[in-house]
């Protein structure tokens, strides 16, 4: 399938009043939720799946970043979200939900969607199910990316970030030409506090506590597709697409 790149996610990133340039209408679009611990590469896979499946990548993180930069109209929910972010606080479940609900039209994208960053909790999963039922829509699958803890720690603890331009390198997978020096601007590289092994393990424990009930919830609904997040991004994407096609074929009879 040829890559599809003409969907600029206008309504998702800027708000429901924005115009969105939809992809080609598909007869049987994929409607997906992505799950997985920090460091498994969900964002990378969402981008690759967008190209492979022509589905729109709906990232809650991208919306919050656009809002914090002033790149989207601030609804009451988005204004509340930016207030929390500026205070250094996590955005509460209720506000995240309101932001998604405001953009419920994006769930009808004729190319399908890849929901990345939502739901994060069991309460959010129940709300999403209720919303999609009311919109007469159904999820195709929920993809859960798995990788052993020691491999996630190695992947994240190897990251180095530029002090100035914030470019990210990796000591083994994407090393700079000169150790400790940014290729782009020549500034010093450093290891972020939350990329230290002890911090990563705490983040993974927190993530596992919130994700485990989600995995069980979608497993019970028969929607879960588990994918091993080892290998190159392209290999993982091919594994994901194969899993999705197998599930679709199994449920088409």
HELIX and SHEET records of a PDB file:
HELIX    1   1 UNK A   10  UNK A   14  1                                   5    
HELIX    2   2 UNK A   42  UNK A   53  1                                  12    
HELIX    3   3 UNK A   60  UNK A   68  1                                   9    
HELIX    4   4 UNK A   76  UNK A   86  1                                  11    
HELIX    5   5 UNK A   93  UNK A  102  1                                  10    
HELIX    6   6 UNK A  104  UNK A  108  5                                   5    
HELIX    7   7 UNK A  122  UNK A  134  1                                  13    
HELIX    8   8 UNK A  149  UNK A  157  1                                   9    
HELIX    9   9 UNK A  193  UNK A  195  5                                   3    
HELIX   10  10 UNK A  197  UNK A  220  1                                  24    
HELIX   11  11 UNK A  233  UNK A  250  1                                  18    
SHEET    1   A 5 UNK A  56  UNK A  59  0                                        
SHEET    2   A 5 UNK A 112  UNK A 116  1                                        
SHEET    3   A 5 UNK A  30  UNK A  36  1                                        
SHEET    4   A 5 UNK A 141  UNK A 146  1                                        
SHEET    5   A 5 UNK A 224  UNK A 228  1                                        
SHEET    1   B 3 UNK A 168  UNK A 170  0                                        
SHEET    2   B 3 UNK A 159  UNK A 162 -1                                        
SHEET    3   B 3 UNK A 189  UNK A 190 -1                                        
END                                                                             
